[in-house]
């Protein structure tokens, strides 16, 4: 699984005119599942997101995790994180898991975060979503559970 996390002061995701998920201070987590990912990958990624020390202490150093600051997570499924752009001008998404596999893995990831004590809001899988956020820092980090080849 792959995730791009952004530290935010607030974030929300809408489908049409309806806000389907919103958080205050915490992390916006864009997450994509690859073909071959499983529930262990989802749990591993959730643990990394919850425990990654990217919130500043009084000295301005990255010392605190999402759990430490009692922040929320807005999880938005995004298969385009798996785009392969090495050839041509049109991205290939063959590495992305098909929806019937990806949707349960994104749900598993969200539930694993909840099980760790993180308040979680989500987007709507497969929908055209509008994500609005205010970056904090900005701090943006990519995480990947797969070992590079």
Backbone as JSON Lines, residues from 0, in Angstrom:
{"i":0,"aa":"X","n":[0.85,-1.18,0.0],"ca":[0.0,0.0,0.0],"c":[0.89,1.23,0.0]}
{"i":1,"aa":"X","n":[0.36,2.27,-0.53],"ca":[1.08,3.53,-0.6],"c":[0.19,4.63,-0.03]}
{"i":2,"aa":"X","n":[0.83,5.56,0.69],"ca":[0.07,6.68,1.24],"c":[0.88,7.96,1.11]}
{"i":3,"aa":"X","n":[0.18,9.04,0.89],"ca":[0.75,10.37,1.01],"c":[0.02,11.01,2.18]}
{"i":4,"aa":"X","n":[0.8,11.44,3.18],"ca":[0.19,12.06,4.34],"c":[0.58,13.53,4.38]}
{"i":5,"aa":"X","n":[-0.39,14.34,4.74],"ca":[-0.17,15.77,4.87],"c":[-0.64,16.2,6.24]}
{"i":6,"aa":"X","n":[0.23,16.88,6.96],"ca":[-0.15,17.43,8.25],"c":[-1.03,18.64,7.98]}
{"i":7,"aa":"X","n":[-2.19,18.67,8.63],"ca":[-3.18,19.71,8.35],"c":[-3.7,20.35,9.64]}
{"i":8,"aa":"X","n":[-4.14,21.6,9.52],"ca":[-4.87,22.23,10.62],"c":[-6.35,21.9,10.51]}
{"i":9,"aa":"X","n":[-6.8,21.58,9.29],"ca":[-8.14,21.06,9.04],"c":[-8.18,20.5,7.63]}
{"i":10,"aa":"X","n":[-9.12,19.59,7.41],"ca":[-9.32,19.02,6.07],"c":[-10.75,18.5,5.98]}
{"i":11,"aa":"X","n":[-11.28,18.52,4.76],"ca":[-12.6,17.94,4.53],"c":[-12.67,17.39,3.11]}
{"i":12,"aa":"X","n":[-13.55,16.42,2.94],"ca":[-13.77,15.82,1.63],"c":[-15.27,15.85,1.36]}
{"i":13,"aa":"X","n":[-15.59,16.24,0.13],"ca":[-16.98,16.36,-0.28],"c":[-17.24,15.54,-1.53]}
{"i":14,"aa":"X","n":[-18.46,15.06,-1.63],"ca":[-18.96,14.42,-2.84],"c":[-20.15,15.26,-3.26]}
{"i":15,"aa":"X","n":[-20.01,15.94,-4.4],"ca":[-21.04,16.9,-4.78],"c":[-21.09,18.01,-3.75]}
{"i":16,"aa":"X","n":[-22.26,18.31,-3.25],"ca":[-22.44,19.36,-2.24],"c":[-22.36,18.82,-0.81]}
{"i":17,"aa":"X","n":[-22.21,17.5,-0.67],"ca":[-22.23,16.87,0.66],"c":[-20.82,16.67,1.21]}
{"i":18,"aa":"X","n":[-20.56,17.19,2.4],"ca":[-19.3,16.9,3.1],"c":[-19.44,15.51,3.71]}
{"i":19,"aa":"X","n":[-18.57,14.59,3.29],"ca":[-18.68,13.21,3.78],"c":[-17.66,12.9,4.87]}
{"i":20,"aa":"X","n":[-16.66,13.75,5.04],"ca":[-15.67,13.56,6.1],"c":[-14.94,14.86,6.37]}
{"i":21,"aa":"X","n":[-14.63,15.12,7.64],"ca":[-13.9,16.34,8.01],"c":[-13.17,16.13,9.33]}
{"i":22,"aa":"X","n":[-11.99,16.74,9.43],"ca":[-11.23,16.71,10.68],"c":[-10.69,18.09,10.98]}
{"i":23,"aa":"X","n":[-10.31,18.29,12.22],"ca":[-9.51,19.45,12.59],"c":[-8.06,19.01,12.54]}
{"i":24,"aa":"X","n":[-7.23,19.45,13.42],"ca":[-5.8,19.17,13.4],"c":[-5.52,17.66,13.3]}
{"i":25,"aa":"X","n":[-4.61,17.31,12.39],"ca":[-4.24,15.91,12.22],"c":[-3.6,15.65,10.88]}
{"i":26,"aa":"X","n":[-3.98,14.55,10.26],"ca":[-3.39,14.13,8.99],"c":[-4.44,13.84,7.94]}
{"i":27,"aa":"X","n":[-4.24,14.38,6.75],"ca":[-4.95,13.94,5.57],"c":[-4.14,12.78,5.02]}
{"i":28,"aa":"X","n":[-4.78,11.63,4.84],"ca":[-4.09,10.43,4.36],"c":[-4.71,10.01,3.04]}
{"i":29,"aa":"X","n":[-3.96,10.21,1.96],"ca":[-4.36,9.71,0.65],"c":[-3.76,8.33,0.54]}
{"i":30,"aa":"X","n":[-4.58,7.31,0.28],"ca":[-4.09,5.93,0.34],"c":[-4.51,5.15,-0.9]}
{"i":31,"aa":"X","n":[-3.56,4.36,-1.41],"ca":[-3.83,3.51,-2.56],"c":[-3.34,2.1,-2.29]}
{"i":32,"aa":"X","n":[-4.12,1.13,-2.74],"ca":[-3.76,-0.28,-2.58],"c":[-3.23,-0.83,-3.89]}
{"i":33,"aa":"X","n":[-2.16,-1.61,-3.8],"ca":[-1.61,-2.25,-4.98],"c":[-2.1,-3.69,-5.07]}
{"i":34,"aa":"X","n":[-2.06,-4.21,-6.27],"ca":[-2.41,-5.6,-6.47],"c":[-1.39,-6.44,-5.7]}
{"i":35,"aa":"X","n":[-1.84,-7.28,-4.8],"ca":[-0.94,-8.07,-3.98],"c":[-0.89,-7.61,-2.53]}
{"i":36,"aa":"X","n":[-1.44,-6.44,-2.22],"ca":[-1.51,-6.0,-0.83],"c":[-2.52,-6.83,-0.06]}
{"i":37,"aa":"X","n":[-2.34,-6.89,1.26],"ca":[-3.28,-7.63,2.1],"c":[-3.53,-6.88,3.4]}
{"i":38,"aa":"X","n":[-4.28,-7.5,4.31],"ca":[-4.64,-6.85,5.56],"c":[-3.42,-6.53,6.42]}
{"i":39,"aa":"X","n":[-2.39,-7.34,6.33],"ca":[-1.15,-7.03,7.07],"c":[-0.53,-5.73,6.59]}
{"i":40,"aa":"X","n":[-0.56,-5.51,5.27],"ca":[-0.03,-4.26,4.73],"c":[-0.84,-3.07,5.24]}
{"i":41,"aa":"X","n":[-2.16,-3.24,5.28],"ca":[-3.03,-2.16,5.78],"c":[-2.73,-1.85,7.24]}
{"i":42,"aa":"X","n":[-2.56,-2.88,8.06],"ca":[-2.27,-2.69,9.48],"c":[-0.89,-2.08,9.68]}
{"i":43,"aa":"X","n":[0.09,-2.53,8.91],"ca":[1.45,-1.98,9.0],"c":[1.45,-0.5,8.64]}
{"i":44,"aa":"X","n":[0.76,-0.15,7.58],"ca":[0.69,1.24,7.15],"c":[-0.03,2.09,8.19]}
{"i":45,"aa":"X","n":[-1.11,1.58,8.75],"ca":[-1.85,2.32,9.78],"c":[-0.97,2.58,11.0]}
{"i":46,"aa":"X","n":[-0.21,1.57,11.41],"ca":[0.68,1.74,12.56],"c":[1.73,2.81,12.27]}
{"i":47,"aa":"X","n":[2.28,2.8,11.07],"ca":[3.28,3.79,10.69],"c":[2.68,5.2,10.69]}
{"i":48,"aa":"X","n":[1.5,5.35,10.14],"ca":[0.83,6.66,10.09],"c":[0.56,7.17,11.5]}
{"i":49,"aa":"X","n":[0.04,6.31,12.36],"ca":[-0.32,6.72,13.72],"c":[0.89,7.07,14.56]}
{"i":50,"aa":"X","n":[2.03,6.4,14.32],"ca":[3.2,6.55,15.19],"c":[4.31,7.44,14.61]}
{"i":51,"aa":"X","n":[4.17,7.85,13.35],"ca":[5.2,8.66,12.72],"c":[5.31,10.02,13.43]}
{"i":52,"aa":"X","n":[6.5,10.36,13.85],"ca":[6.7,11.58,14.63],"c":[6.92,12.77,13.7]}
{"i":53,"aa":"X","n":[5.82,13.41,13.32],"ca":[5.89,14.55,12.4],"c":[5.18,15.79,12.95]}
{"i":54,"aa":"X","n":[4.87,15.76,14.24],"ca":[4.29,16.93,14.9],"c":[5.36,17.53,15.81]}
{"i":55,"aa":"X","n":[5.47,18.84,15.81],"ca":[6.56,19.53,16.49],"c":[6.37,19.62,18.0]}
{"i":56,"aa":"X","n":[7.52,19.58,18.68],"ca":[7.53,19.86,20.11],"c":[7.75,21.36,20.31]}
{"i":57,"aa":"X","n":[7.97,21.78,21.55],"ca":[8.14,23.2,21.86],"c":[9.37,23.8,21.18]}
{"i":58,"aa":"X","n":[10.35,22.96,20.89],"ca":[11.58,23.42,20.24],"c":[11.46,23.41,18.72]}
{"i":59,"aa":"X","n":[10.31,22.97,18.19],"ca":[10.12,22.93,16.75],"c":[10.63,21.68,16.08]}
{"i":60,"aa":"X","n":[11.06,20.69,16.87],"ca":[11.55,19.42,16.31],"c":[10.41,18.44,16.15]}
{"i":61,"aa":"X","n":[10.48,17.61,15.13],"ca":[9.49,16.55,14.94],"c":[9.67,15.54,16.05]}
{"i":62,"aa":"X","n":[8.78,15.56,17.01],"ca":[8.95,14.73,18.18],"c":[7.67,13.97,18.55]}
{"i":63,"aa":"X","n":[6.51,14.42,18.04],"ca":[5.24,13.85,18.46],"c":[4.52,13.17,17.29]}
{"i":64,"aa":"X","n":[3.8,12.12,17.62],"ca":[3.01,11.38,16.63],"c":[1.56,11.86,16.63]}
{"i":65,"aa":"X","n":[0.81,11.35,15.7],"ca":[-0.62,11.63,15.64],"c":[-1.29,11.2,16.94]}
{"i":66,"aa":"X","n":[-0.88,10.07,17.48],"ca":[-1.43,9.61,18.75],"c":[-1.07,10.54,19.89]}
{"i":67,"aa":"X","n":[0.17,11.04,19.89],"ca":[0.61,11.95,20.96],"c":[-0.19,13.24,21.0]}
{"i":68,"aa":"X","n":[-0.53,13.76,19.81],"ca":[-1.23,15.06,19.76],"c":[-2.75,14.9,19.72]}
{"i":69,"aa":"X","n":[-3.21,13.64,19.78],"ca":[-4.65,13.35,19.74],"c":[-5.32,13.95,18.5]}
{"i":70,"aa":"X","n":[-4.61,13.83,17.37],"ca":[-5.14,14.35,16.11],"c":[-6.03,13.33,15.41]}
{"i":71,"aa":"X","n":[-6.75,13.81,14.43],"ca":[-7.61,12.95,13.63],"c":[-6.96,12.62,12.3]}
{"i":72,"aa":"X","n":[-7.56,11.67,11.6],"ca":[-7.1,11.29,10.27],"c":[-8.29,11.33,9.32]}
{"i":73,"aa":"X","n":[-8.1,11.99,8.18],"ca":[-9.07,11.96,7.11],"c":[-8.48,11.07,6.03]}
{"i":74,"aa":"X","n":[-9.08,9.89,5.84],"ca":[-8.56,8.89,4.91],"c":[-9.34,8.97,3.6]}
{"i":75,"aa":"X","n":[-8.61,9.18,2.51],"ca":[-9.21,9.31,1.19],"c":[-8.53,8.32,0.25]}
{"i":76,"aa":"X","n":[-9.3,7.4,-0.3],"ca":[-8.76,6.43,-1.25],"c":[-8.35,7.15,-2.53]}
{"i":77,"aa":"X","n":[-7.15,6.82,-3.03],"ca":[-6.67,7.47,-4.24],"c":[-5.78,6.52,-5.03]}
{"i":78,"aa":"X","n":[-6.39,5.82,-5.98],"ca":[-5.65,4.84,-6.78],"c":[-4.58,5.5,-7.64]}
{"i":79,"aa":"X","n":[-4.71,6.79,-7.91],"ca":[-3.73,7.46,-8.77],"c":[-2.35,7.56,-8.13]}
{"i":80,"aa":"X","n":[-2.25,7.26,-6.84],"ca":[-0.92,7.2,-6.2],"c":[-0.07,6.09,-6.8]}
{"i":81,"aa":"X","n":[-0.7,5.13,-7.45],"ca":[0.01,4.0,-8.04],"c":[0.32,4.21,-9.51]}
{"i":82,"aa":"X","n":[0.2,5.44,-10.0],"ca":[0.45,5.72,-11.41],"c":[1.89,5.4,-11.79]}
{"i":83,"aa":"X","n":[2.04,4.75,-12.93],"ca":[3.35,4.51,-13.51],"c":[3.48,5.46,-14.69]}
{"i":84,"aa":"X","n":[4.41,6.39,-14.6],"ca":[4.57,7.4,-15.65],"c":[5.9,7.27,-16.39]}
{"i":85,"aa":"X","n":[6.52,6.1,-16.27],"ca":[7.84,5.93,-16.88],"c":[7.79,5.91,-18.4]}
{"i":86,"aa":"X","n":[6.66,5.55,-18.99],"ca":[6.57,5.46,-20.44],"c":[5.42,6.32,-20.94]}
{"i":87,"aa":"X","n":[5.65,6.98,-22.04],"ca":[4.6,7.75,-22.69],"c":[4.1,8.92,-21.86]}
{"i":88,"aa":"X","n":[2.92,9.38,-22.22],"ca":[2.36,10.56,-21.57],"c":[1.07,10.28,-20.83]}
{"i":89,"aa":"X","n":[0.6,9.05,-20.91],"ca":[-0.61,8.67,-20.19],"c":[-0.22,7.73,-19.06]}
{"i":90,"aa":"X","n":[-0.58,8.06,-17.82],"ca":[-0.22,7.19,-16.7],"c":[-0.88,5.82,-16.84]}
{"i":91,"aa":"X","n":[-0.15,4.81,-16.4],"ca":[-0.7,3.46,-16.32],"c":[-1.03,3.17,-14.87]}
{"i":92,"aa":"X","n":[-2.16,2.53,-14.64],"ca":[-2.59,2.21,-13.28],"c":[-2.67,0.71,-13.05]}
{"i":93,"aa":"X","n":[-1.89,-0.05,-13.81],"ca":[-1.95,-1.5,-13.71],"c":[-1.49,-2.02,-12.35]}
{"i":94,"aa":"X","n":[-0.7,-1.25,-11.62],"ca":[-0.24,-1.68,-10.3],"c":[-1.32,-1.52,-9.23]}
{"i":95,"aa":"X","n":[-2.32,-0.72,-9.51],"ca":[-3.39,-0.48,-8.53],"c":[-4.28,-1.72,-8.41]}
{"i":96,"aa":"X","n":[-4.67,-2.01,-7.19],"ca":[-5.58,-3.14,-6.97],"c":[-6.95,-2.81,-7.56]}
{"i":97,"aa":"X","n":[-7.66,-3.81,-8.09],"ca":[-9.0,-3.56,-8.58],"c":[-9.92,-3.15,-7.42]}
{"i":98,"aa":"X","n":[-10.99,-2.43,-7.73],"ca":[-11.87,-1.91,-6.68],"c":[-12.36,-2.95,-5.67]}
{"i":99,"aa":"X","n":[-12.68,-4.17,-6.12],"ca":[-13.21,-5.17,-5.19],"c":[-12.15,-5.63,-4.18]}
{"i":100,"aa":"X","n":[-10.89,-5.37,-4.46],"ca":[-9.81,-5.67,-3.51],"c":[-9.41,-4.41,-2.75]}
{"i":101,"aa":"X","n":[-9.32,-3.29,-3.44],"ca":[-8.85,-2.05,-2.83],"c":[-9.82,-1.52,-1.77]}
{"i":102,"aa":"X","n":[-11.12,-1.54,-2.05],"ca":[-12.08,-0.96,-1.1],"c":[-11.99,-1.62,0.28]}
{"i":103,"aa":"X","n":[-11.99,-2.96,0.38],"ca":[-11.85,-3.56,1.7],"c":[-10.5,-3.26,2.37]}
{"i":104,"aa":"X","n":[-9.44,-3.1,1.58],"ca":[-8.14,-2.79,2.17],"c":[-8.1,-1.37,2.73]}
{"i":105,"aa":"X","n":[-8.73,-0.44,2.03],"ca":[-8.81,0.94,2.54],"c":[-9.64,0.95,3.82]}
{"i":106,"aa":"X","n":[-10.74,0.19,3.83],"ca":[-11.56,0.07,5.05],"c":[-10.75,-0.54,6.18]}
{"i":107,"aa":"X","n":[-9.96,-1.56,5.88],"ca":[-9.12,-2.23,6.87],"c":[-8.08,-1.24,7.43]}
{"i":108,"aa":"X","n":[-7.48,-0.45,6.57],"ca":[-6.53,0.57,6.99],"c":[-7.2,1.56,7.95]}
{"i":109,"aa":"X","n":[-8.39,2.04,7.58],"ca":[-9.12,3.0,8.42],"c":[-9.46,2.38,9.77]}
{"i":110,"aa":"X","n":[-9.91,1.12,9.75],"ca":[-10.26,0.46,11.01],"c":[-9.02,0.22,11.88]}
{"i":111,"aa":"X","n":[-7.9,-0.09,11.26],"ca":[-6.67,-0.29,12.02],"c":[-6.26,1.01,12.71]}
{"i":112,"aa":"X","n":[-6.44,2.15,12.04],"ca":[-6.17,3.44,12.69],"c":[-7.1,3.65,13.88]}
{"i":113,"aa":"X","n":[-8.38,3.35,13.68],"ca":[-9.35,3.48,14.78],"c":[-8.96,2.59,15.96]}
{"i":114,"aa":"X","n":[-8.55,1.36,15.65],"ca":[-8.16,0.42,16.7],"c":[-6.96,0.92,17.5]}
{"i":115,"aa":"X","n":[-6.14,1.76,16.88],"ca":[-4.99,2.35,17.56],"c":[-5.38,3.59,18.37]}
{"i":116,"aa":"X","n":[-6.63,4.03,18.23],"ca":[-7.11,5.17,18.99],"c":[-7.19,6.47,18.22]}
{"i":117,"aa":"X","n":[-7.03,6.42,16.91],"ca":[-7.1,7.62,16.08],"c":[-8.55,7.85,15.63]}
{"i":118,"aa":"X","n":[-9.09,9.05,15.86],"ca":[-10.4,9.37,15.28],"c":[-10.27,9.46,13.76]}
{"i":119,"aa":"X","n":[-11.1,8.72,13.04],"ca":[-10.97,8.63,11.58],"c":[-12.26,9.06,10.9]}
{"i":120,"aa":"X","n":[-12.11,9.88,9.88],"ca":[-13.17,10.2,8.94],"c":[-12.69,9.72,7.58]}
{"i":121,"aa":"X","n":[-13.63,9.46,6.67],"ca":[-13.23,8.92,5.36],"c":[-13.95,9.62,4.23]}
{"i":122,"aa":"X","n":[-13.38,9.46,3.06],"ca":[-14.05,9.86,1.84],"c":[-14.99,8.74,1.42]}
{"i":123,"aa":"X","n":[-15.44,8.77,0.19],"ca":[-16.33,7.74,-0.34],"c":[-15.63,7.03,-1.48]}
{"i":124,"aa":"X","n":[-15.35,5.75,-1.28],"ca":[-14.58,4.97,-2.25],"c":[-15.25,5.04,-3.63]}
{"i":125,"aa":"X","n":[-14.45,5.3,-4.65],"ca":[-14.92,5.29,-6.02],"c":[-15.65,6.54,-6.47]}
{"i":126,"aa":"X","n":[-15.91,7.46,-5.57],"ca":[-16.64,8.68,-5.92],"c":[-15.67,9.75,-6.41]}
{"i":127,"aa":"X","n":[-16.2,10.68,-7.18],"ca":[-15.42,11.88,-7.53],"c":[-15.49,12.81,-6.32]}
{"i":128,"aa":"X","n":[-14.35,13.03,-5.68],"ca":[-14.33,13.77,-4.42],"c":[-13.57,15.08,-4.58]}
{"i":129,"aa":"X","n":[-13.98,16.07,-3.8],"ca":[-13.25,17.32,-3.69],"c":[-12.65,17.37,-2.29]}
{"i":130,"aa":"X","n":[-11.32,17.47,-2.23],"ca":[-10.62,17.51,-0.95],"c":[-10.12,18.94,-0.73]}
{"i":131,"aa":"X","n":[-10.47,19.48,0.42],"ca":[-10.06,20.83,0.79],"c":[-9.28,20.72,2.09]}
{"i":132,"aa":"X","n":[-8.17,21.43,2.18],"ca":[-7.35,21.33,3.38],"c":[-6.54,22.59,3.6]}
{"i":133,"aa":"X","n":[-6.08,22.72,4.82],"ca":[-5.09,23.74,5.13],"c":[-3.86,23.01,5.64]}
{"i":134,"aa":"X","n":[-2.79,23.03,4.81],"ca":[-1.54,22.39,5.2],"c":[-0.97,23.06,6.43]}
{"i":135,"aa":"X","n":[-0.31,22.26,7.24],"ca":[0.36,22.76,8.43],"c":[1.84,22.51,8.25]}
{"i":136,"aa":"X","n":[2.58,23.52,7.92],"ca":[4.02,23.4,7.73],"c":[4.51,24.04,6.45]}
{"i":137,"aa":"X","n":[4.25,23.49,5.3],"ca":[3.6,22.21,5.03],"c":[4.52,21.03,5.31]}
{"i":138,"aa":"X","n":[3.88,19.94,5.72],"ca":[4.57,18.68,5.93],"c":[3.84,17.63,5.09]}
{"i":139,"aa":"X","n":[4.53,17.07,4.13],"ca":[3.96,16.05,3.24],"c":[4.97,14.93,3.11]}
{"i":140,"aa":"X","n":[4.53,13.69,3.38],"ca":[5.43,12.54,3.37],"c":[4.75,11.38,2.65]}
{"i":141,"aa":"X","n":[5.55,10.65,1.84],"ca":[5.04,9.46,1.18],"c":[5.51,8.23,1.95]}
{"i":142,"aa":"X","n":[4.58,7.28,2.14],"ca":[4.88,6.01,2.8],"c":[4.51,4.89,1.86]}
{"i":143,"aa":"X","n":[5.27,3.81,1.92],"ca":[5.01,2.67,1.06],"c":[5.34,1.4,1.84]}
{"i":144,"aa":"X","n":[4.42,0.44,1.86],"ca":[4.67,-0.81,2.57],"c":[5.48,-1.79,1.73]}
{"i":145,"aa":"X","n":[5.6,-1.52,0.46],"ca":[6.33,-2.44,-0.43],"c":[7.8,-2.08,-0.44]}
{"i":146,"aa":"X","n":[8.63,-3.09,-0.46],"ca":[10.06,-2.91,-0.54],"c":[10.43,-2.6,-1.99]}
{"i":147,"aa":"X","n":[11.25,-1.56,-2.21],"ca":[11.64,-1.25,-3.59],"c":[12.34,-2.44,-4.24]}
{"i":148,"aa":"X","n":[12.1,-2.64,-5.52],"ca":[12.73,-3.75,-6.26],"c":[14.18,-3.46,-6.54]}
